[in-house]
């Protein structure tokens, strides 16, 4: 769990940093901004699915039936 948090933190802060420097680099602004945004989104997905009891896992689906896992 600690390793997952470290990976999340590096990706999240790195994504924010890449979005921040995108305005300083001439010619690659949109590409760097989109890459930083993708890193932030991937880091959020990483931390939500990191553990067996992750935020997006459920034992039952929305209609109360068994999960399809």
N, CA, C and O atoms as a CHARMM CRD file, in Angstrom:
* protein
*
  276
    1    1 UNK  N      0.82400  -1.19300   0.00000 PROA 1      0.00000
    2    1 UNK  CA     0.00000   0.00000   0.00000 PROA 1      0.00000
    3    1 UNK  C      0.86700   1.25500   0.00000 PROA 1      0.00000
    4    1 UNK  O      0.52600   2.24500  -0.64800 PROA 1      0.00000
    5    2 UNK  N      1.96500   1.22000   0.71000 PROA 2      0.00000
    6    2 UNK  CA     2.86300   2.37800   0.74200 PROA 2      0.00000
    7    2 UNK  C      3.46400   2.62000  -0.64400 PROA 2      0.00000
    8    2 UNK  O      3.56900   3.76400  -1.08700 PROA 2      0.00000
    9    3 UNK  N      3.85600   1.54600  -1.32100 PROA 3      0.00000
   10    3 UNK  CA     4.41200   1.68300  -2.66700 PROA 3      0.00000
   11    3 UNK  C      3.38600   2.27900  -3.62100 PROA 3      0.00000
   12    3 UNK  O      3.73400   3.11500  -4.45500 PROA 3      0.00000
   13    4 UNK  N      2.13500   1.86400  -3.51100 PROA 4      0.00000
   14    4 UNK  CA     1.07700   2.42100  -4.35900 PROA 4      0.00000
   15    4 UNK  C      0.90500   3.91300  -4.09600 PROA 4      0.00000
   16    4 UNK  O      0.71300   4.69600  -5.02600 PROA 4      0.00000
   17    5 UNK  N      0.97700   4.30500  -2.82000 PROA 5      0.00000
   18    5 UNK  CA     0.84100   5.72100  -2.50600 PROA 5      0.00000
   19    5 UNK  C      2.01200   6.53000  -3.05300 PROA 5      0.00000
   20    5 UNK  O      1.81800   7.64700  -3.53300 PROA 5      0.00000
   21    6 UNK  N      3.21400   5.98800  -2.98800 PROA 6      0.00000
   22    6 UNK  CA     4.38100   6.68700  -3.51500 PROA 6      0.00000
   23    6 UNK  C      4.26100   6.85500  -5.02600 PROA 6      0.00000
   24    6 UNK  O      4.55500   7.92400  -5.56200 PROA 6      0.00000
   25    7 UNK  N      3.82800   5.79700  -5.71100 PROA 7      0.00000
   26    7 UNK  CA     3.63000   5.89200  -7.16300 PROA 7      0.00000
   27    7 UNK  C      2.56800   6.93600  -7.48100 PROA 7      0.00000
   28    7 UNK  O      2.74200   7.74900  -8.38900 PROA 7      0.00000
   29    8 UNK  N      1.45700   6.91300  -6.72600 PROA 8      0.00000
   30    8 UNK  CA     0.40600   7.90500  -6.91200 PROA 8      0.00000
   31    8 UNK  C      0.93500   9.31600  -6.73400 PROA 8      0.00000
   32    8 UNK  O      0.67900  10.19300  -7.55900 PROA 8      0.00000
   33    9 UNK  N      1.67500   9.53100  -5.65400 PROA 9      0.00000
   34    9 UNK  CA     2.16600  10.86800  -5.34800 PROA 9      0.00000
   35    9 UNK  C      3.12100  11.38300  -6.42000 PROA 9      0.00000
   36    9 UNK  O      3.04300  12.54700  -6.81500 PROA 9      0.00000
   37   10 UNK  N      4.01700  10.52700  -6.88900 PROA 10     0.00000
   38   10 UNK  CA     4.96000  10.92800  -7.94400 PROA 10     0.00000
   39   10 UNK  C      4.21100  11.26800  -9.22800 PROA 10     0.00000
   40   10 UNK  O      4.50800  12.27300  -9.87300 PROA 10     0.00000
   41   11 UNK  N      3.23700  10.43200  -9.60500 PROA 11     0.00000
   42   11 UNK  CA     2.47900  10.70400 -10.82600 PROA 11     0.00000
   43   11 UNK  C      1.62300  11.96200 -10.69300 PROA 11     0.00000
   44   11 UNK  O      1.53300  12.75300 -11.63100 PROA 11     0.00000
   45   12 UNK  N      1.00000  12.14700  -9.53800 PROA 12     0.00000
   46   12 UNK  CA     0.12400  13.30300  -9.34200 PROA 12     0.00000
   47   12 UNK  C      0.90300  14.60900  -9.34800 PROA 12     0.00000
   48   12 UNK  O      0.56300  15.54200 -10.07600 PROA 12     0.00000
   49   13 UNK  N      1.94700  14.66900  -8.53600 PROA 13     0.00000
   50   13 UNK  CA     2.75500  15.89800  -8.48600 PROA 13     0.00000
   51   13 UNK  C      3.47800  16.12200  -9.80900 PROA 13     0.00000
   52   13 UNK  O      3.60500  17.25900 -10.26300 PROA 13     0.00000
   53   14 UNK  N      3.94900  15.04600 -10.42900 PROA 14     0.00000
   54   14 UNK  CA     4.59000  15.16800 -11.73500 PROA 14     0.00000
   55   14 UNK  C      3.64200  15.68500 -12.79000 PROA 14     0.00000
   56   14 UNK  O      4.03400  16.49400 -13.63100 PROA 14     0.00000
   57   15 UNK  N      2.39600  15.23300 -12.76300 PROA 15     0.00000
   58   15 UNK  CA     1.40900  15.72800 -13.72200 PROA 15     0.00000
   59   15 UNK  C      1.12000  17.20300 -13.54600 PROA 15     0.00000
   60   15 UNK  O      1.00900  17.94300 -14.52300 PROA 15     0.00000
   61   16 UNK  N      0.99900  17.63100 -12.29800 PROA 16     0.00000
   62   16 UNK  CA     0.78100  19.05700 -12.03500 PROA 16     0.00000
   63   16 UNK  C      1.99500  19.86500 -12.47700 PROA 16     0.00000
   64   16 UNK  O      1.85300  20.95500 -13.03000 PROA 16     0.00000
   65   17 UNK  N      3.18500  19.33000 -12.23500 PROA 17     0.00000
   66   17 UNK  CA     4.40500  20.02400 -12.64900 PROA 17     0.00000
   67   17 UNK  C      4.47900  20.13400 -14.17000 PROA 17     0.00000
   68   17 UNK  O      4.82400  21.19200 -14.69600 PROA 17     0.00000
   69   18 UNK  N      4.16000  19.05100 -14.87900 PROA 18     0.00000
   70   18 UNK  CA     4.19300  19.08300 -16.35000 PROA 18     0.00000
   71   18 UNK  C      3.16800  20.07600 -16.88600 PROA 18     0.00000
   72   18 UNK  O      3.45000  20.80000 -17.84100 PROA 18     0.00000
   73   19 UNK  N      1.97800  20.12000 -16.28000 PROA 19     0.00000
   74   19 UNK  CA     0.99400  21.12100 -16.71300 PROA 19     0.00000
   75   19 UNK  C      1.50900  22.53200 -16.45100 PROA 19     0.00000
   76   19 UNK  O      1.24900  23.44400 -17.23600 PROA 19     0.00000
   77   20 UNK  N      2.22400  22.71400 -15.37000 PROA 20     0.00000
   78   20 UNK  CA     2.74800  24.03700 -15.04600 PROA 20     0.00000
   79   20 UNK  C      3.83000  24.50700 -15.99200 PROA 20     0.00000
   80   20 UNK  O      3.85500  25.68000 -16.36400 PROA 20     0.00000
   81   21 UNK  N      4.73500  23.61000 -16.39400 PROA 21     0.00000
   82   21 UNK  CA     5.81000  24.03100 -17.29400 PROA 21     0.00000
   83   21 UNK  C      5.35500  24.08300 -18.74900 PROA 21     0.00000
   84   21 UNK  O      6.08600  24.57600 -19.60800 PROA 21     0.00000
   85   22 UNK  N      4.16100  23.58100 -19.03200 PROA 22     0.00000
   86   22 UNK  CA     3.70700  23.58100 -20.42300 PROA 22     0.00000
   87   22 UNK  C      3.57200  24.99600 -20.97400 PROA 22     0.00000
   88   22 UNK  O      3.67600  25.19200 -22.18400 PROA 22     0.00000
   89   23 UNK  N      3.34600  25.96800 -20.12900 PROA 23     0.00000
   90   23 UNK  CA     3.19000  27.33700 -20.59200 PROA 23     0.00000
   91   23 UNK  C      4.52900  28.00900 -20.85700 PROA 23     0.00000
   92   23 UNK  O      4.56100  29.09200 -21.44200 PROA 23     0.00000
   93   24 UNK  N      5.63100  27.40000 -20.44400 PROA 24     0.00000
   94   24 UNK  CA     6.95500  27.96200 -20.64500 PROA 24     0.00000
   95   24 UNK  C      7.63400  27.43400 -21.90600 PROA 24     0.00000
   96   24 UNK  O      8.56200  28.06200 -22.41500 PROA 24     0.00000
   97   25 UNK  N      7.18400  26.29400 -22.41100 PROA 25     0.00000
   98   25 UNK  CA     7.83000  25.63500 -23.54300 PROA 25     0.00000
   99   25 UNK  C      7.13100  26.06500 -24.82500 PROA 25     0.00000
  100   25 UNK  O      5.92600  25.86800 -24.98000 PROA 25     0.00000
  101   26 UNK  N      7.88800  26.64800 -25.73400 PROA 26     0.00000
  102   26 UNK  CA     7.31200  27.13500 -26.98600 PROA 26     0.00000
  103   26 UNK  C      7.11000  25.98200 -27.96000 PROA 26     0.00000
  104   26 UNK  O      8.02000  25.18600 -28.19000 PROA 26     0.00000
  105   27 UNK  N      5.92400  25.89800 -28.52500 PROA 27     0.00000
  106   27 UNK  CA     5.63100  24.92200 -29.55500 PROA 27     0.00000
  107   27 UNK  C      5.04200  23.61800 -29.06000 PROA 27     0.00000
  108   27 UNK  O      4.45600  22.87800 -29.85000 PROA 27     0.00000
  109   28 UNK  N      5.17700  23.31000 -27.78100 PROA 28     0.00000
  110   28 UNK  CA     4.67300  22.04300 -27.25100 PROA 28     0.00000
  111   28 UNK  C      3.65600  22.25200 -26.12400 PROA 28     0.00000
  112   28 UNK  O      3.43500  21.35800 -25.30700 PROA 28     0.00000
  113   29 UNK  N      3.04800  23.42500 -26.08900 PROA 29     0.00000
  114   29 UNK  CA     2.16900  23.74400 -24.96900 PROA 29     0.00000
  115   29 UNK  C      1.02100  22.75600 -24.83800 PROA 29     0.00000
  116   29 UNK  O      0.79000  22.20800 -23.76000 PROA 29     0.00000
  117   30 UNK  N      0.30900  22.52900 -25.91800 PROA 30     0.00000
  118   30 UNK  CA    -0.87100  21.65700 -25.86000 PROA 30     0.00000
  119   30 UNK  C     -0.48100  20.21900 -25.55000 PROA 30     0.00000
  120   30 UNK  O     -1.15800  19.55200 -24.76800 PROA 30     0.00000
  121   31 UNK  N      0.58600  19.73800 -26.14500 PROA 31     0.00000
  122   31 UNK  CA     1.02400  18.36200 -25.91500 PROA 31     0.00000
  123   31 UNK  C      1.43400  18.14700 -24.46000 PROA 31     0.00000
  124   31 UNK  O      1.04700  17.15100 -23.84800 PROA 31     0.00000
  125   32 UNK  N      2.20400  19.06100 -23.91000 PROA 32     0.00000
  126   32 UNK  CA     2.63200  18.92800 -22.51600 PROA 32     0.00000
  127   32 UNK  C      1.46400  19.07700 -21.54800 PROA 32     0.00000
  128   32 UNK  O      1.39500  18.37200 -20.54100 PROA 32     0.00000
  129   33 UNK  N      0.55700  19.98400 -21.84600 PROA 33     0.00000
  130   33 UNK  CA    -0.60000  20.15400 -20.97200 PROA 33     0.00000
  131   33 UNK  C     -1.45400  18.88800 -20.96100 PROA 33     0.00000
  132   33 UNK  O     -1.89400  18.44500 -19.90000 PROA 33     0.00000
  133   34 UNK  N     -1.68900  18.30400 -22.13800 PROA 34     0.00000
  134   34 UNK  CA    -2.47300  17.06800 -22.21800 PROA 34     0.00000
  135   34 UNK  C     -1.74200  15.90600 -21.53900 PROA 34     0.00000
  136   34 UNK  O     -2.37900  15.05900 -20.91300 PROA 34     0.00000
  137   35 UNK  N     -0.42100  15.86200 -21.65800 PROA 35     0.00000
  138   35 UNK  CA     0.34900  14.81200 -20.98900 PROA 35     0.00000
  139   35 UNK  C      0.25100  14.96500 -19.47100 PROA 35     0.00000
  140   35 UNK  O      0.10400  13.97100 -18.76100 PROA 35     0.00000
  141   36 UNK  N      0.32900  16.18300 -18.97200 PROA 36     0.00000
  142   36 UNK  CA     0.18300  16.42200 -17.53800 PROA 36     0.00000
  143   36 UNK  C     -1.20700  16.07500 -17.04700 PROA 36     0.00000
  144   36 UNK  O     -1.36500  15.50100 -15.97000 PROA 36     0.00000
  145   37 UNK  N     -2.21100  16.41900 -17.82800 PROA 37     0.00000
  146   37 UNK  CA    -3.58200  16.08100 -17.46900 PROA 37     0.00000
  147   37 UNK  C     -3.78400  14.56800 -17.44500 PROA 37     0.00000
  148   37 UNK  O     -4.46100  14.03700 -16.56500 PROA 37     0.00000
  149   38 UNK  N     -3.19300  13.88200 -18.41600 PROA 38     0.00000
  150   38 UNK  CA    -3.28100  12.42000 -18.44700 PROA 38     0.00000
  151   38 UNK  C     -2.58200  11.79900 -17.23000 PROA 38     0.00000
  152   38 UNK  O     -3.07700  10.82700 -16.65900 PROA 38     0.00000
  153   39 UNK  N     -1.44100  12.35900 -16.83800 PROA 39     0.00000
  154   39 UNK  CA    -0.75300  11.85300 -15.65300 PROA 39     0.00000
  155   39 UNK  C     -1.58600  12.01900 -14.38600 PROA 39     0.00000
  156   39 UNK  O     -1.63700  11.12000 -13.54700 PROA 39     0.00000
  157   40 UNK  N     -2.22800  13.15200 -14.25500 PROA 40     0.00000
  158   40 UNK  CA    -3.07500  13.37700 -13.08200 PROA 40     0.00000
  159   40 UNK  C     -4.23800  12.39500 -13.08600 PROA 40     0.00000
  160   40 UNK  O     -4.56400  11.81700 -12.05000 PROA 40     0.00000
  161   41 UNK  N     -4.86600  12.20200 -14.23900 PROA 41     0.00000
  162   41 UNK  CA    -5.99200  11.26400 -14.32700 PROA 41     0.00000
  163   41 UNK  C     -5.54300   9.83200 -14.05300 PROA 41     0.00000
  164   41 UNK  O     -6.22900   9.09300 -13.34800 PROA 41     0.00000
  165   42 UNK  N     -4.41100   9.44000 -14.59700 PROA 42     0.00000
  166   42 UNK  CA    -3.89700   8.09300 -14.35600 PROA 42     0.00000
  167   42 UNK  C     -3.52800   7.88600 -12.89100 PROA 42     0.00000
  168   42 UNK  O     -3.72400   6.80000 -12.34600 PROA 42     0.00000
  169   43 UNK  N     -3.00200   8.91000 -12.26500 PROA 43     0.00000
  170   43 UNK  CA    -2.65500   8.77000 -10.84700 PROA 43     0.00000
  171   43 UNK  C     -3.90400   8.58700  -9.99000 PROA 43     0.00000
  172   43 UNK  O     -3.89300   7.81000  -9.03500 PROA 43     0.00000
  173   44 UNK  N     -4.98000   9.29900 -10.32600 PROA 44     0.00000
  174   44 UNK  CA    -6.22200   9.11600  -9.58200 PROA 44     0.00000
  175   44 UNK  C     -6.79000   7.72400  -9.80800 PROA 44     0.00000
  176   44 UNK  O     -7.29400   7.10100  -8.87300 PROA 44     0.00000
  177   45 UNK  N     -6.71500   7.22900 -11.03700 PROA 45     0.00000
  178   45 UNK  CA    -7.18400   5.87300 -11.32200 PROA 45     0.00000
  179   45 UNK  C     -6.31700   4.85000 -10.59600 PROA 45     0.00000
  180   45 UNK  O     -6.83200   3.84500 -10.10600 PROA 45     0.00000
  181   46 UNK  N     -5.02500   5.08700 -10.52100 PROA 46     0.00000
  182   46 UNK  CA    -4.10100   4.17400  -9.84300 PROA 46     0.00000
  183   46 UNK  C     -4.46300   4.03100  -8.36600 PROA 46     0.00000
  184   46 UNK  O     -4.54200   2.91600  -7.85200 PROA 46     0.00000
  185   47 UNK  N     -4.68000   5.14300  -7.69200 PROA 47     0.00000
  186   47 UNK  CA    -4.91600   5.07800  -6.25500 PROA 47     0.00000
  187   47 UNK  C     -6.30200   4.51400  -5.95700 PROA 47     0.00000
  188   47 UNK  O     -6.49300   3.89800  -4.90800 PROA 47     0.00000
  189   48 UNK  N     -7.27400   4.70700  -6.84700 PROA 48     0.00000
  190   48 UNK  CA    -8.60000   4.15000  -6.59800 PROA 48     0.00000
  191   48 UNK  C     -8.63000   2.64000  -6.79200 PROA 48     0.00000
  192   48 UNK  O     -9.43500   1.95600  -6.15900 PROA 48     0.00000
  193   49 UNK  N     -7.77000   2.10700  -7.65500 PROA 49     0.00000
  194   49 UNK  CA    -7.75000   0.67200  -7.91100 PROA 49     0.00000
  195   49 UNK  C     -6.57200  -0.03300  -7.25200 PROA 49     0.00000
  196   49 UNK  O     -6.32200  -1.20300  -7.54200 PROA 49     0.00000
  197   50 UNK  N     -5.84500   0.64500  -6.37700 PROA 50     0.00000
  198   50 UNK  CA    -4.59000   0.12200  -5.84800 PROA 50     0.00000
  199   50 UNK  C     -4.74600  -1.12800  -4.99600 PROA 50     0.00000
  200   50 UNK  O     -3.93000  -2.04200  -5.11000 PROA 50     0.00000
  201   51 UNK  N     -5.73800  -1.19800  -4.17000 PROA 51     0.00000
  202   51 UNK  CA    -5.84700  -2.28400  -3.20400 PROA 51     0.00000
  203   51 UNK  C     -7.03800  -3.17500  -3.55200 PROA 51     0.00000
  204   51 UNK  O     -7.86000  -2.82200  -4.39700 PROA 51     0.00000
  205   52 UNK  N     -7.12300  -4.31900  -2.89900 PROA 52     0.00000
  206   52 UNK  CA    -8.26600  -5.20800  -3.12800 PROA 52     0.00000
  207   52 UNK  C     -9.57200  -4.54900  -2.73300 PROA 52     0.00000
  208   52 UNK  O    -10.61400  -4.82300  -3.32900 PROA 52     0.00000
  209   53 UNK  N     -9.52600  -3.69700  -1.75200 PROA 53     0.00000
  210   53 UNK  CA   -10.73600  -2.98600  -1.32300 PROA 53     0.00000
  211   53 UNK  C    -10.73900  -1.57300  -1.88300 PROA 53     0.00000
  212   53 UNK  O    -11.11600  -0.63000  -1.18600 PROA 53     0.00000
  213   54 UNK  N    -10.32200  -1.41700  -3.13500 PROA 54     0.00000
  214   54 UNK  CA   -10.25500  -0.10300  -3.76300 PROA 54     0.00000
  215   54 UNK  C    -11.61900   0.56200  -3.85600 PROA 54     0.00000
  216   54 UNK  O    -12.65200  -0.08900  -3.69500 PROA 54     0.00000
  217   55 UNK  N    -11.61500   1.84400  -4.11500 PROA 55     0.00000
  218   55 UNK  CA   -12.84400   2.62000  -4.11300 PROA 55     0.00000
  219   55 UNK  C    -13.79400   2.22100  -5.23300 PROA 55     0.00000
  220   55 UNK  O    -14.99800   2.44800  -5.11500 PROA 55     0.00000
  221   56 UNK  N    -13.29900   1.64000  -6.30400 PROA 56     0.00000
  222   56 UNK  CA   -14.17000   1.31700  -7.42500 PROA 56     0.00000
  223   56 UNK  C    -14.59100  -0.14200  -7.44900 PROA 56     0.00000
  224   56 UNK  O    -15.27500  -0.56200  -8.38200 PROA 56     0.00000
  225   57 UNK  N    -14.20600  -0.92000  -6.46000 PROA 57     0.00000
  226   57 UNK  CA   -14.60200  -2.33000  -6.41600 PROA 57     0.00000
  227   57 UNK  C    -15.79600  -2.50800  -5.48100 PROA 57     0.00000
  228   57 UNK  O    -15.85200  -1.92500  -4.39800 PROA 57     0.00000
  229   58 UNK  N    -16.73400  -3.31600  -5.91900 PROA 58     0.00000
  230   58 UNK  CA   -17.92600  -3.57600  -5.11400 PROA 58     0.00000
  231   58 UNK  C    -18.21300  -5.06400  -5.12500 PROA 58     0.00000
  232   58 UNK  O    -17.92300  -5.75600  -6.10100 PROA 58     0.00000
  233   59 UNK  N    -18.78000  -5.54800  -4.04500 PROA 59     0.00000
  234   59 UNK  CA   -19.14700  -6.95800  -4.01100 PROA 59     0.00000
  235   59 UNK  C    -20.43800  -7.19100  -4.77900 PROA 59     0.00000
  236   59 UNK  O    -20.66500  -8.28700  -5.29100 PROA 59     0.00000
  237   60 UNK  N    -21.28000  -6.17800  -4.86400 PROA 60     0.00000
  238   60 UNK  CA   -22.52700  -6.27000  -5.62700 PROA 60     0.00000
  239   60 UNK  C    -22.55000  -5.16500  -6.67200 PROA 60     0.00000
  240   60 UNK  O    -21.96300  -4.10000  -6.48100 PROA 60     0.00000
  241   61 UNK  N    -23.23400  -5.42900  -7.77800 PROA 61     0.00000
  242   61 UNK  CA   -23.36300  -4.37200  -8.76900 PROA 61     0.00000
  243   61 UNK  C    -24.53300  -3.48000  -8.39500 PROA 61     0.00000
  244   61 UNK  O    -25.10300  -3.64400  -7.31600 PROA 61     0.00000
  245   62 UNK  N    -24.90900  -2.53500  -9.26000 PROA 62     0.00000
  246   62 UNK  CA   -25.87800  -1.51700  -8.91000 PROA 62     0.00000
  247   62 UNK  C    -27.27400  -2.07900  -8.65600 PROA 62     0.00000
  248   62 UNK  O    -28.02200  -1.51900  -7.85500 PROA 62     0.00000
  249   63 UNK  N    -27.63600  -3.16900  -9.32000 PROA 63     0.00000
  250   63 UNK  CA   -28.99200  -3.70000  -9.12200 PROA 63     0.00000
  251   63 UNK  C    -29.06300  -4.71000  -7.97200 PROA 63     0.00000
  252   63 UNK  O    -30.10400  -5.33900  -7.77700 PROA 63     0.00000
  253   64 UNK  N    -27.99000  -4.87500  -7.21600 PROA 64     0.00000
  254   64 UNK  CA   -28.00000  -5.74400  -6.06300 PROA 64     0.00000
  255   64 UNK  C    -27.64800  -7.19500  -6.37900 PROA 64     0.00000
  256   64 UNK  O    -27.58900  -8.02800  -5.47400 PROA 64     0.00000
  257   65 UNK  N    -27.41600  -7.50200  -7.64000 PROA 65     0.00000
  258   65 UNK  CA   -27.06500  -8.85100  -8.03300 PROA 65     0.00000
  259   65 UNK  C    -25.58600  -9.11700  -7.80500 PROA 65     0.00000
  260   65 UNK  O    -24.85300  -8.22700  -7.37600 PROA 65     0.00000
  261   66 UNK  N    -25.14800 -10.32800  -8.08600 PROA 66     0.00000
  262   66 UNK  CA   -23.73300 -10.66500  -7.89100 PROA 66     0.00000
  263   66 UNK  C    -22.82600  -9.92000  -8.87900 PROA 66     0.00000
  264   66 UNK  O    -23.23100  -9.59200  -9.99500 PROA 66     0.00000
  265   67 UNK  N    -21.61900  -9.67100  -8.44600 PROA 67     0.00000
  266   67 UNK  CA   -20.65300  -8.99000  -9.30300 PROA 67     0.00000
  267   67 UNK  C    -20.22300  -9.91400 -10.44200 PROA 67     0.00000
  268   67 UNK  O    -20.33400 -11.13400 -10.32900 PROA 67     0.00000
  269   68 UNK  N    -19.73600  -9.33500 -11.53000 PROA 68     0.00000
  270   68 UNK  CA   -19.33600 -10.12300 -12.69400 PROA 68     0.00000
  271   68 UNK  C    -17.85400 -10.42700 -12.69400 PROA 68     0.00000
  272   68 UNK  O    -17.34000 -10.93100 -13.69300 PROA 68     0.00000
  273   69 UNK  N    -17.14200 -10.13900 -11.60500 PROA 69     0.00000
  274   69 UNK  CA   -15.69800 -10.35000 -11.56100 PROA 69     0.00000
  275   69 UNK  C    -15.39700 -11.80100 -11.63300 PROA 69     0.00000
  276   69 UNK  O    -14.22900 -12.19100 -11.61100 PROA 69     0.00000
